[in-house]
């Protein structure tokens, strides 16, 4: 889900950056109230809120990216699915809570709050995307990566050295600008980019309701019943393939897949001995070329008539 706020309120969150956390709290509260209103008071969804501050051209544009379960959990762990989502109703719940919170923080006046409520086009929005099946781990991981992505894309960044200019391209044409890029000098670019650096100790990804740290901790400390303890089979511990997954994400190559037949490789052993590693690489022809040693440096030392170094004689002469 994506939740946005009106342009009129965006500079407020730039001046008072502590309100960004309140923005996330209001969205999570509105989402929880919406699910409970549809499924019951004892149902809690799992919510992950990522606070984003950059727009398409890296301008200040605070908004929220939200991952939510397609329904909610009860105390006994039963999951209840929500048949559909109403973005308009979710937007109104979020707008009501955010304006009330800003009034409590004395960030806006009552007149401004009434003005925002009376607009024909409210400026607030809440978009609910398509649900991702629970078994599609690849799609879930891709969506989670998009939610917490870096605001700056190096593929869209161009630096013109001769003109001392930075050009940043947008994904779509901007009717307001009449172009799909923005140009600025390097100092302006650095200032715009620095706006999106989080304050020290301020997290931009927050967990709520069923996914909150306190809720997960309480579930972990619950003791299983004797029947469940007997039925549970101890799982065999194995080394997680985190290294292979990270290599595949960075280099787009799976190190556990055979390059010839495309089959899955099986780990036979881990080799840490330097001599054995070098022997295997030499056999496969993968060893790096040996560096040739440079010729010894020829140093010319001037001598006097008696065969002594002139430098040494001068050093001894000035030694106290």
Beta strands, then each sheet from edge to edge (+ up, - down):
strand 1: 2-4
strand 2: 46-54
strand 3: 60-68
strand 4: 71-73
strand 5: 79-81
strand 6: 125-127
strand 7: 157-160
strand 8: 165-174
strand 9: 179-184
strand 10: 205-209
sheet 1: 6+ 1- 3+ 2- 10+
sheet 2: 4+ 5-
sheet 3: 7+ 8- 9+
end
